[in-house]
Amino acid sequence: MNEEYIEIELEEEPIELCKLLKVLNLVEGGGQAKNLIAEGYVGVNHEICTIKRKKLYSGDVLELSLIHISEPT
């Protein structure tokens, strides 16, 4: 498993989860950010987060998993 870590400094706190994904250029737009969050691809502090407007503060850990394994149909 390849994991990449980056550390950022927030100019203003808190920042909403969907906005942070856009600021970090991890998504193309707000709609994509909201979809990834709603579908469970985003974690905050090592737990899946489906709250689109969750407030993040210094020290919070953001995780983004674009690989989703499901049962064969």
C-alpha positions as a Python dict, from the first residue, in 0.01 Angstrom:
ca = {
    (1, 'M'): (0, 0, 0),
    (2, 'N'): (142, 339, -100),
    (3, 'E'): (56, 618, 140),
    (4, 'E'): (152, 979, 89),
    (5, 'Y'): (149, 1233, 369),
    (6, 'I'): (148, 1608, 332),
    (7, 'E'): (127, 1865, 606),
    (8, 'I'): (-51, 2194, 550),
    (9, 'E'): (-90, 2509, 753),
    (10, 'L'): (-436, 2662, 765),
    (11, 'E'): (-460, 3040, 739),
    (12, 'E'): (-809, 3037, 886),
    (13, 'E'): (-979, 2788, 1113),
    (14, 'P'): (-1203, 2608, 1089),
    (15, 'I'): (-1229, 2504, 725),
    (16, 'E'): (-1511, 2289, 590),
    (17, 'L'): (-1415, 1945, 466),
    (18, 'C'): (-1551, 1994, 113),
    (19, 'K'): (-1368, 2328, 83),
    (20, 'L'): (-1039, 2176, 199),
    (21, 'L'): (-1057, 1908, -70),
    (22, 'K'): (-1098, 2186, -329),
    (23, 'V'): (-817, 2402, -185),
    (24, 'L'): (-579, 2105, -196),
    (25, 'N'): (-678, 2034, -560),
    (26, 'L'): (-782, 1680, -466),
    (27, 'V'): (-1109, 1728, -656),
    (28, 'E'): (-1217, 1925, -960),
    (29, 'G'): (-1505, 2100, -788),
    (30, 'G'): (-1747, 2115, -500),
    (31, 'G'): (-1984, 1860, -650),
    (32, 'Q'): (-1709, 1602, -679),
    (33, 'A'): (-1596, 1674, -323),
    (34, 'K'): (-1948, 1628, -187),
    (35, 'N'): (-1993, 1301, -379),
    (36, 'L'): (-1665, 1153, -252),
    (37, 'I'): (-1756, 1247, 104),
    (38, 'A'): (-2110, 1109, 74),
    (39, 'E'): (-1984, 781, -74),
    (40, 'G'): (-1741, 722, 213),
    (41, 'Y'): (-1410, 784, 38),
    (42, 'V'): (-1301, 1051, 288),
    (43, 'G'): (-1183, 1001, 643),
    (44, 'V'): (-1118, 1248, 921),
    (45, 'N'): (-904, 1147, 1218),
    (46, 'H'): (-900, 782, 1105),
    (47, 'E'): (-1280, 748, 1074),
    (48, 'I'): (-1495, 764, 762),
    (49, 'C'): (-1671, 1100, 748),
    (50, 'T'): (-1987, 1164, 548),
    (51, 'I'): (-2045, 1516, 685),
    (52, 'K'): (-1981, 1746, 388),
    (53, 'R'): (-1945, 2061, 594),
    (54, 'K'): (-1751, 1908, 883),
    (55, 'K'): (-1527, 2169, 1038),
    (56, 'L'): (-1155, 2085, 1041),
    (57, 'Y'): (-893, 2234, 1270),
    (58, 'S'): (-515, 2219, 1306),
    (59, 'G'): (-410, 1869, 1401),
    (60, 'D'): (-698, 1696, 1223),
    (61, 'V'): (-599, 1417, 985),
    (62, 'L'): (-761, 1400, 641),
    (63, 'E'): (-760, 1072, 449),
    (64, 'L'): (-873, 1019, 91),
    (65, 'S'): (-915, 669, -51),
    (66, 'L'): (-1001, 646, -417),
    (67, 'I'): (-981, 265, -418),
    (68, 'H'): (-1302, 98, -313),
    (69, 'I'): (-1323, -280, -301),
    (70, 'S'): (-1665, -440, -310),
    (71, 'E'): (-1809, -789, -323),
    (72, 'P'): (-1844, -940, -671),
    (73, 'T'): (-2198, -920, -807),
}
